[in-house]
Amino acid sequence: KNRREFLSAVSYRQLKREEHWIKMCAELNQTDQEKGPKEVSRIFFLAIPPFAYPKVAQAIKTHCRPVGGKTRLRVAFEKPFGSSLKSAMELQQQVTGGFAAEEVLHIDHYLGKAVVRDLLRLRVQSPSLIDEKINAGLLSRVDVVIRESIGSKGRTSFYNDNGVIRDVLQNHATELLLLVAAPLPKQRGEKIFENEWNENKISFLRSLAPVSPMEVITGIYDGYQDQVKDEGGGPPFMPTFARVELKMRQDTDKRLQNATFVLTSGKKMGVRESYVKLYFRSPSSSSFHDGEHSHSFETKCSKEKAPPLSGSKESACWPEFVHFHIQGGLGMPPPPPSITVVTSEGVKTQAWDAGTKGWAEYREETQSSPSQPLSPASAPAGGGGGVAPSSETNDPLHQQIEFTSASSSSSSSSSSS
């Protein structure tokens, strides 16, 4: 019943010419004058190539503004919005004239995912999970991975103008990095928090060291060039895979001087999956000064407490990591969104519950460690995941490992680690 009611309220239009817009908008305004529920908001979500924004924005301004003044108008522009700061500013001038400031929204749809929306709230409500460690200078590495199983067939005209860097890394992946690593606002008032958070994100980005193109690994999947040619495109071919390591400039945030931020994304990588993983150094007998306070630590790692991550009997202070599994992954069906924390004392995993409080009560609701030991898992086909520890180093901080529960029956608790 609900499905039928929903479908009966949905219509499909092709808006190729101005008369198409005139007809549709006239029908919208006519419907709003009839008896029954009144239109509260008229929202245009534009997930179209940026070159089409000015023409569509003009059609909305000319023909589709609600009559009567009681219905809100919102026009949302999806990323990418321009290809540089200069082109983005020019595009902004073209599309916003005639709209009030509150009527124009710039959207990155990835931030609309319920799991991603909860990341900032989780940091505020559970400071010991991430921020206390960042403040102590213990963050070692952040991995932001967005892998897609499909290619670009059917939409290469868009993709070959943008590539994976503009399509994913400089928006989706960068926003995810900011959500877990940019400094939290000190103020808690809603508007003050929002303003300070935006300032902190900008400050974080400005603190990153410049990256040379030679330091970025890029590639294309097999068959991409043929797909572009078949759809009327041609050289040059934009990358469909990219991986970049970012570091802070030496004259900036001292807490993050030794942290590495790795952004990875690609098309047709054998699995659809996205996650954010933070690695933390195990505290040692040392002190750290963040510019305001001194921090002292003592090593608590021991042979008895170290989990059997690799089968080694040697004592090791394994780094703690926090893994936010956003979507996808191996398995049918794919594992649900979850948060997993691995420490020298074991593993804690909690599935994200869209129906209740998400991760807000993480510390109070996580369960004890699973009884099954952990074992290394190789990277899935397509690369971009974890790799086995290098035999050339015994430093666990430099051993990138993906872990999975040895028990296949542990349901959601084994979903992301």
N, C-alpha and C positions, 0 to 999 in steps of 0.2 A: 504494500500500500504506500509506504513512504517513498519507495523508489518511483512508483507511478506518479505520485504527486509532485515529486521533484522534477521528473522528466517533463511533465506537462507544463511546468513553469520555465522551461529552458527552450530557447530558440537559437538557431544558427543563422548568421548573416554573413554575406560576402560584401565587404565595404571597399570596393575597388574604385568607385567613382563618387563624385560629390552628391549626385542624386540618391545614392544608397544611404549616405549619411542623413540627408534631408528627410527621407522616408522613415528611417529608424527613429530618429530623434523626435519627429512629429508624433509617432506612435507612442513613444515614451511619455511625452508631455500630455498627450490625450488620455492615456491610462491614468496618469496622476490626477486628472480632473474628475475621474469617475468615482462612484461610491465604493466604499470598501477601505481596506488598509491603505494608508498613505505612504508614499515613498519618503524615506528618511534620508538616505544617502544614495547618490548616483556616482558609482565608482568605475573609472576606466583604468584597467590594469594593462599597461602596454608592454607586453613581452614580444617586441618586434625589433628588427634591425634598427640601429640608431639613425640611419639615414632617413627613415620613415617618420621619425618623431615630429619634425616641424610640420609636415603636411597633416598628420593626424591631429596634432595639438590644435592647429588652426581650424580643422573641421569641428572639433569639440567646442571650441570657443564660439564659433559662428552659429552652429546649429543645435548643439546639445546641452546648452546651459539650462538647468531646470527653471520653469516659470513659477512665479509666485513668491520666490525668495525664502521658502520654508525648507526646501530640500538642500542638503549639503552636497557640494560637488567636490570630488577628489580625483585627481589624475596621477596615477603612479607610473613612473618611468623605471623600467628594469635596467639592470646593468647589462652590458657595458655602456656607459654614458660618455661617449667620446673616446678618443684614442690617446689623449694627452691632456695635460692641464689646460693648455691653450684651446684645444678643440672642445673640451668639456665646457669651458667658460663661454665659448661662442655658441655652443648648442644650448646652454642654459638661457642665454639672451633670446635665442630664436623661439624657444618653446614656452617660456614663462610669461611673456608679455600678454596682458589681458587676463591673467589669473591672479587671484589673491595669494599671498604667501602660503596661507594654510591649505590652499587647494592643490598644491604641488608636492608630491612625495617622491623621493628617490629611494628605490627599493633594491635590496639584495635579498632575493627570496630565501636564500639559505639561512638567513637569520630568523626567518619565520618558522623554522622547524621547532617543534615544541621542545625537543631535547636541547637545542642550541640556546633557546630563550632562557633556559633554566641555569645555564653555566654561571652567569654573573650572580644570580641569586644564591647559588650554591657557595660561591666564594665568600659572599657576605656573611652567610649564616654558618658556614663551617670553615673558619679561618685556619684551623690546624691542618686541613686537607692540602692546601696549596700555599696560602699567603704567609703563614708563619715560617715556612721553609724558604720561600722566596726572600723574605725579609732577613733571613739568616744567611743568605748567600749560598744556599744549598742546591739551587736549580742547576742541573747539568745540561739538560737537553729537552727540547720540545719537538715532537714530530706531529705535523699536521698532514694527514694523508687523505686524499679524495681520489678514489679509483673508480673508473667506469668500465663496465663490461662491453658496452656498445661502442661502435665507431661513429663517424660523422656522415654516413651515407644518407643522401636526401637533404642535407643542410650544409654542404660544403661551401656554398656561396657565402654563408655567414661565417662558418668556422675558419675558412682560409683567409678571411680578412682580419681575424682576431687571434686564433690559436689558443693554446691552453693557458698561456700566461695571462692574457687579457680576459679569457673566459672564466678562469678559476683562481689562479694563484694570487693575482693582485686584488681580488675581492673576496670570494668565499674563504680561501685559505688564510689570507691576511686577517680577515675579521675574526676567524676562529682563534688565530694566534693572539690577537689583542684581547679576546674574551678571557683567556687563561693567563696571560703574562703581563698585560699593561697594569700599572699601579691602580689599586682601588681608590675611589674618592674617600676623603676623610670625613666629608659631610654626609648626612643621611636624609636631609630634606629632599623630596622627590625632584623638584626642579633644579635645586642646587646640585644634587647627585648627578643628574643628567648632564648639566653643563660642565661640571668638573670631570666627569667620565669622558666626555668628548675631548676636553683639553688634554687629559692624560693619554688618550689614544694617539692624538697628534704628536705629543711630546715623545712617546715611545717610538713612533715611526721615524721622527727626526733624529732619534738617538742611534738608529741602526747605521752601521758602517756601509758605505757605498759598495755595490757589488759589480764586479767586472763581468761583461758577457762571457768571458772565458771561464768564469767560475760557475756558470749555470750549465747543467747537463740537460740537453734537449734531444728529442728524437721524434720519429713518426712511425706509426704502425704499418705493417706490411699491407700493401694494397691501397693506402691512402692516396698516393699520387694518381693512381688509375681512377679512383673515385672522383677526385677533383677534376680530372680531365674529362671524364664521362659526363660531368654536370656542367661543362662549359668553362671551367677554370683552368688555371695553368700556373707555371712558376711565377714568383717564388712560392714555396710550400711552407706554410706556418707549422710550427711544432705541435704535435698531439700529446707529447710527454715532456714534462719539465721537472727538474729537481734543483732546489737552491738552498744553500746553507747561509744563514744570516748570523751576524755577530753584532754586539753593541760597540760603539766607538769607545775608545779608551778614556775619553774625558767625560763620559756620561754615567749612568746609573751603576754604582759600584756593586750592587747586589747581583747584577746580571752580567758582570764582566767575563765570567767563565762559562756562561751558558751559550749553547748553540741552538738555533732555531732552524728546523729543516722543513721546508714546504715541498710536497710531492703530489703531483696529479698527472693523470693520463687517461687517454681513451683506449678502449679495446684491450684491457689489461687482464682479462680472464675472470675478473670478479668485480662486482659492484660493492664498494665498501667505503666508508668514511669514518675516521676517528681522530682523536687528539690524544697524545700520550705525553706525559711529563715524567722525566727521570730526575731523581734527586740523589745527591751524594749522601752517603752515610756519614753522619757527624763523626768527626775524629776529635782527638784531644787537642783542640786548637781554639783560637778566638777569632772573632771577626768584628770589624767596626763598620757600620753602614753610614757613617757620617753623623748619626744622632745618638746611637746606642751601641754598647759593646755586647757581644754575644759569646758565651763560652760553651763548649761541648765536650762530652766525654764519649768515647767509643763504647757502644753497647752490643756490638756484633760479637758473636761467639760461634764456635764450631757447632755447639749443640743447637743454637737457634737458627743457623743458616738453613733455609729450605733446600731440599734436594733438586735444585733447578737443572743441573746438568749431570747428575749422578756422581759428581766429584765428592770425595770425602775430605777435601782440603777445606780448612776454615776460610771463609770469605765474608766480607761486609758487602753484601749485594745491595745495589741501589734500590731504594723504594721507587716504584713508579705508580702513577695514577693514569688509568686508561678510560677515556670517555668514548664509548662505542655509540656512534650516532645513527648509522644505518647500514644495511647490507651485511656482507660477509659470506663465508662459506656455509653450506648447509641448506636443506630444504625442509621447512622454510628457513630463511636467514635468521640468525639470532636476533632477539629484540634489543632495543637500545638499553645500555646499562653503564654502570660505573664499576670499575675493578681497581682495587688497591692491593699492591704486592709489597710486603715488607719482609724483613728478616724473620718475622714471626709467623708469616703465612699469607693467606689470600682472603680478601673480602670482596664479594660481588653483590651488587644490588641492581635488579632490573628497574628501569625507569617506568613509573606508573603514571600514565597520562590521566588516569581517572581520579587520582588523589593529590598527593603533594609533591610529585616528581621526586627530586633528590633533596628537597629542603631539609628533611630530617635524617640525612644520610648517617650521621654518626650514631644516632639512637637506634636506627633500624637495621643496620648491617648485621649479618649473621656471623657465626664463628667460621673458621677456616674449613674448607672441604676436607674430608678424611683422605681423599686420594691425593697422592703426590703429584707435583707438576713435572712435565717433561717438555723439552724443546720441541718446537714445531717448525718445519721448514716453510719458506715463503711460498704462497700459492702461485700458480702459473701466471706469468705476466710480470713478475717482479714487483718491486716497490714496497714489499713488506719487510718482515724481520729476516735476519740472516743469522747463521750459526756463529757462535763466538769464534773470534780469530785465534788461531793457535800461536800467533806471534806476540800476544800480550796476555798477561794475567790480570790486568786491571779491569774489574767488572764494570767500571764506569764507561769503558769503551767497547763493551760487548753488547751489540744490539741483538736482543733475543725476543721473539714472540713466544708466549707461553700458552698452552692449552691444557685443560684438565684431562687427566688420563682416563677419567670416567666419561663415557659417552652418554650416560644417563643423568647427568647433572643439570639438565634443562638449561634455564637462562643463566645460571651462575657460571657456566663455562663459556658464555657467549663471546666475550671480547678479550679474553686474556690468553 
